[in-house]
Amino acid sequence: MIEETLDQTVDEIKENDFSNVAVIDKPRLGVITETIKELLIPIDGVPKEAPISNRFRLPNAVIELRPIDKDTWHGKTGNDNFDRGSTIECAVFKSQYQTGLTQNEKDFLEAATGFDLSPNFNLHKDHPFYGTLIGRVKLENRTLIFDLSIPLDFIKYKLCIANPLVANSLEDFNTGITPLATHYIHSEEDVEATEIRLMSYIKEANKILFELAPKEQRMLLAVLNNSDVSNLGEEGVEAKLLAIIQKDVHRFINTSKEPKQLLQSKALLISAIAKNIVGMFDNAYSYNSVNLGHDLESSAKYLINPEQQGLRMQIIEHVRNK
């Protein structure tokens, strides 16, 4: 059936007798089929009545899908990370598979592979391609290579970039555009642009740091490290903040821009916990049997409440005197 479709496509092109066509190399169909046919592809301009192979050509490009280094429960990262990864299927939204394919891409790939790439989702019936093992992608803890000149690789690449577990770039993940991503599309151009943006972020963070008074620097470090830093000298505080800027500049900037009162409240709670003044029981923060919140964020916001300023002052005095 595939050979007949491709034969017919070539015959249609010859009958139309386009003058601006070029013969491309035999397409590689990967593990799908051994069918090999020459397709004629127009170089400039595509008439509306042109056959499928004239409306789209597979790009001659290789894409790297790289894993994102994240904190893990076992503490292993990079090549030492032994997580098995996850297998993703084509996402579904409003009864449609999010294939990422345009109509021309779909038509071409169906003709080239014989697969049914219809985006229609049926709850009671597995999709003939996206509902099968070959229509899935395993995101392992290693770099995945997609040769976009191979139809199956192109289909899977498009499936990946339509999934929230894959970021279009590492920058998209770092800035929170795709917070669920475990992998990202690597691009040398993106790397260069990211490095330029990173330098600007570091410059901004250094400016923020050196505009803070020593007391404010100490408060910020306590919140960033979620630990009491009252025993550190000023130089030690500054050195640790500079290290955080180099390691996670986005977290530094975002935390430094939190409301000052909220940062003060968080730093107070961290000191109070270190001195056993505020307790943590069953994922709840409490002071003298008063439930403050279920985590640092909610407890700090509770103490900001104007109605709780008396309680806040009690904790401050308790911390000072201990």
GIVEN-V836361 format. One record per run of one state. SS is the DSSP state (H for helix, E for strand, L for the rest). FROM is the first residue (numbers start at 1). LEN is the number of residues. Records with the same first field share a line. If there is no record, write none. Layout:
SS: FROM-LEN + FROM-LEN
//
This chain:
L: 1-1 + 17-4 + 24-4 + 29-11 + 43-9 + 56-6 + 68-10 + 81-5 + 89-3 + 94-2 + 98-5 + 114-6 + 121-12 + 136-1 + 140-4 + 148-2 + 162-4 + 168-2 + 175-8 + 187-1 + 212-2 + 226-8 + 248-1 + 257-3 + 275-4 + 282-2 + 288-2 + 294-2 + 305-1 + 321-2
H: 2-15 + 52-4 + 78-3 + 103-11 + 133-3 + 151-11 + 170-5 + 188-24 + 214-12 + 234-14 + 249-8 + 260-15 + 296-9 + 306-15
E: 21-3 + 28-1 + 40-3 + 62-6 + 86-3 + 92-2 + 96-2 + 120-1 + 137-3 + 144-4 + 150-1 + 166-2 + 183-4 + 279-3 + 284-4 + 290-4
//
